[in-house]
């Protein structure tokens, strides 16, 4: 099969599996809805905030509060895209049809990443504009310094989350094992390491904590993070590259199972 044929085949696989479509839809709904809710609550509490809290008030970042749960759906999407064929046994037929395993994996990742990017960017812009509408007079404008970067960065962040999950799933093959590692990693381990004084300097270099820096316009007070928004996204990208390389190496070395 040619590369174009493999890409078309992977596109057919993704859009024909209901679970992947539903997970992307869930990512959109959860991210936007929770962002609007947090924005509305922030607006009602703004007058009672201390002067210190008002200095650190970041209306743009508040719009993206829903991404903490929206990324859960993107993780599931990334895992299912890669591991579904292993769980159903279809991987043998796929690799028989496309013996060039690098081409097979690259095509799958390219199609899934393109889809995730389109959905993530649309979600990020929608979350921003609807969240700012809920903030009323405290809202930010898309033309303010750093805001457009943060909105585009939100889409890139969610895309990288999905891509990182694809790399991990390619290494582990099992959807249950992949989710069993990724979910605690992002929602438990990362939060613990990032909020405990003894490990905070380590936690800030984890993919989600580093990557989320791109969505901040107003830095937290007393912020001593040694990298900026793009530096944080770069650190996250390195994690993604490492996961994809691991997935590619193991795919080439193992038998199809």
N, C-alpha and C positions, 0 to 999 in steps of 0.2 A: 504494500500500500504506500502511496505517496504521502508526504507530510500533510498536504491539504485534505486528503481523504481521512487521515487519522484525526485531524482537527474536527472535521465534520462529524465523524463518528463519536468523538468525545462530547460534542455539543448535543448530539441526539441522546446520548446516555444521560447527561445532566438534566435536560428539560423533560425527559420521559420518566424521571424518578420523582414521585410526589414529595418525598421527604425533603429533598434538597430545595424544592420550590417553596415549601412551607417554612423551612428554617430561614430562608432569605426574607420572606414576607414577615415573619415574626421579628427578625432583626430590625426591620423598618418600623413596624408598629411600636415595639417596645421602646426603641431609642427615642422616637418622636414623642410618644405619649408621656413617658417618664420625664423627659426633658421639659415638656410643657408644665407638668405638675410641679416639678422642683422650681421652675421659673416663677410660677404663680405664688408658691409659698415664699420664695425669696422676696418677691415684690411686697407681700403683705407684712413681712418681718423687717423690711429695710429701715423703717423709721425707728425701730427699737434696737437697731444694731449699735454697737459701740463705734467710736470714731476710728479705732484701729481696724475693726472689721470692715468699715466702709472704705478705708484706704486699700484693702485687699480685695474688694468686691470686683469680681470679674464676670460681667454679664454674658460675655461670649462663652466662657467655660461652663457657666451654669446651663446653657442650652444643651450642652453635651453630657449632662449628668446621666442621661439614659443609656449612654454607651457602656456603662459598667455592666448592664444587663444585656444590652444589644450585642455586645461582643460574645456573650455566651452562645447566642444563635449562630454567629459567624464561626465560632469554634466548631459547633456541631456540623455546619455546612462544610467546612474544610475537611473534617474527618470523614464525613459520609461520601464526599466526592471521590476520595482515594480508597477508602476501605470497604465500600459497598461491594465491590467486585470480589474482594477476598471473602467476605461473609457469605456471598451467594455461590462462590465457586466459579464465577464467570472469568476470573483472572486468567485461568488456563486458556480459555478460548481467545481472550484478548491478546495475550502474549504469543499465542500461536499465529494469530492474524498479523501481529506487529512484533516480529522477533527483535527488532532494534529497540531495546528497552529504554534507552535514552530518549528516543523519539516518542515512544509511548508515554513516558512520564512527562516530558516537556509539553506535549500536546494537551494532556489532561490539565496540567497546571496552567497553561496559557489560556485555555478556554474558561476554566473556573476563576482565574484571577481577573480576566477581563469582565466577566459577569459580576464578580464581587466588587470590582472597582466602580462600575456603573451604578450598582445599587447603593454602594457606600457613599459615593459622592452625592447622589440624589438625596439620600437620607440625611447626610450632614448639612446640606443647604436647607432642606426642609426643617430639620431640627433647629437650625439657627434662626430662621425667619419666624417660625411659629413660637419659639422660645422667647425671642425678643418682643413679639407681640404681647406675650403674657407679662413681660416685665414693665410694659408701659413706659413711663417717663425715665426709667432707669436703664433703658435698652441701649445697645450699641448699634452702630451703623456699619454696614458691610464696607464702607469706605474709610472707616477709622483705621489708624495705624495697627497693623498686625492682625486685623480681624479676618480679612480674606485669606491670609496665610493659615490662620487657625481653622477656618471652615474647610478649606481644601485639605489641610492636614488631618482633620477628623475623618475624611473619606479615605485618605491614605492609611491612617492608623487601623481602621477596621479591615481594610484590604490586607494589610500585613498580618493582622491577627489570623485571618482565614488562611493566608499562605503559610504561616508558621504551623498552623494546625495540619495543613496538607503534608508538610515535611515530616512532622512527627508521625502522622498516620502512615506515611510511606515506610517509615522505619519500623513501626510496630505492627502494621497490617490489621490488627484487630480493632474494630470500632469501640468495643467496650474498654479495652486496655488503654487506647488512646484517650478516650474521654475520661477514664478513671485517673489518668495522670494530668491531663491538661486542666480539667476543672479545679482540682485542689491547688494546682500550681498558680493559676491566675486569681482564684477567688479566696484562697486561704493563705498559702505560703507567701505569695507576693505581698499581701496586705500585712501579714505579720512582720516580715522582714523590713518592710517599708515604714512601719510605725513604731518599731522597738528601737530605742536609742542605740543599743549595742550593734544592731545590724542595719541601721538606716543607710549607711554609706554603701553597703552591699546591695540593698534592695533597690536603690535608685538606678542600678545598672541592669535590672531585669527588664525584659522586653516591654511589658505593659506600662511600667512606671516611666521608663525612658521615653517611650513613644508618645505617651499622653502629654508630654511637655509641649508638643507641637500645637496643642489646642489651647494653651494658656496665652492670654494677652497681657493680663496683669499678674506679674509674678507674686507668689506669696511673700509676706513680710519675713525678713531675716532669711531669705532663700540663699543657701550656699551651694546649690547644685553646680557642679563643675562643667556643665554643658548648657547650651541654649536649645531653642526649639528644634532647629534642624539637626543639631548634634544628637539630641535625644532620639529623633527619628532615625538617624544614621546608626545608632547603637541597636535600635530595634531591628533595622534592616540586616545587621550583622548576625543577629540571632536567627533571622529567617534564612539567610544564606547558609548558615551552619546546619540548620534542620533540613534544608533541601539537599545539600551535599550528602548528608547522612542518609537520607531517603534514597537518593540516586545510587550511592555506593552499595547499599544493602540490596536494592532491587536488582542490580546487575550480578551480585554474588549469590543470591539465594535462588532456590527452585521456586516455581510458582506453586503456591499452596493456599 
